[in-house]
Amino acid sequence: MSLPDTMRAMVTMGHGELDRIVLHEAWPVPRPAPGEVLIRVGACGLNNTDVNTRTGWYSKAVQEATTGSAYDRVDAQDPTWGGAPITFPRIQGADVCGRIVAVGEGGDASRIGERIITDNWLRDPSDPQNKDTAGYFGSERDGGFAEYCTIPAVNALAIDSPLSDAELATFSCSYSTAEGMLTRAQVTGADTVLVPGASGGVGGAVVQLARRRGARVIALASEAKHAEVAALGADRVLPRAPEDLRAALGAEKITVVADVVGGPYWPMLIDILERGGRYTCSGAIAGPMVTLDLRTFYLRDLTFTGSTVIDPQAMPNLIRYIEAGEIRPALAATYPLDQLRDAQAAFIAKRHTGNIVVTP
């Protein structure tokens, strides 16, 4: 196959507002290095990390909720997901579904034509469990908001599924994040899991994956989205932030809170955990600064776990679940590549329930 020299790409030129995402009609097509593959992108999912990286929200100088807008101060030396400052220009976008069209020198040419989705954690092949050396696709290296992208061959996972490219592009980030949270919290069928923000990409994935483990799932979501969240498998769906959460829960005994929301409501979530309960977190879209009564923490024997760099087996497990039909995509909307700004605006405004995907 003859490859073009240039491609269309939506390139983030620096921290700031949506206008920092610029369409380039003739961006160089990357060439795969040894050990890498070149992917023709069929679809690429949009996630909170794309918004947060663009705005600089990961900087400790920012103490506000994620708004999608630029912040007055961003410390360029603060880490992103991968623990190192991001460099620009950068093609963002992690959740790629596409086909391999070329391999780097010495690569397996039989993989050309293979349909894949991406494992987004870029690991040191000599020490894959080392979190300090892990980076993230679309953050520490260019991602999939373009017609082509490269990635280490081990991160391009073959998949056999009747789902569309757009549907498959909803899984890699949201579902692996959710699976990582549930694994850290050691969720089993004996648990009742409370899921704030259950209408979002990660929250909806937590609902499905917790139910797959046999857990009882109580979801929190705005009332307009209750039907969609219930369809994902939640046993009960409550309003997004009940004034008296304990009363709203009734006799439910919450053993795990799986949270990506944080913010001012956070103390309520901790207060309703049963003795010996677990709180697991992989986000703070409502705000990173929270108030904790340490007496609640230690007197109730609670366990808190952060979850970012997931176990290397998480994505292969998800491939198995997808191919077996045990989990399903929550595709909310698709946007063409040149409307990535509009897609981010819709994502920020939470106009859709589920995942937003961009197609070249």
Disulfide bonds with the S-S distance in Angstrom:
none
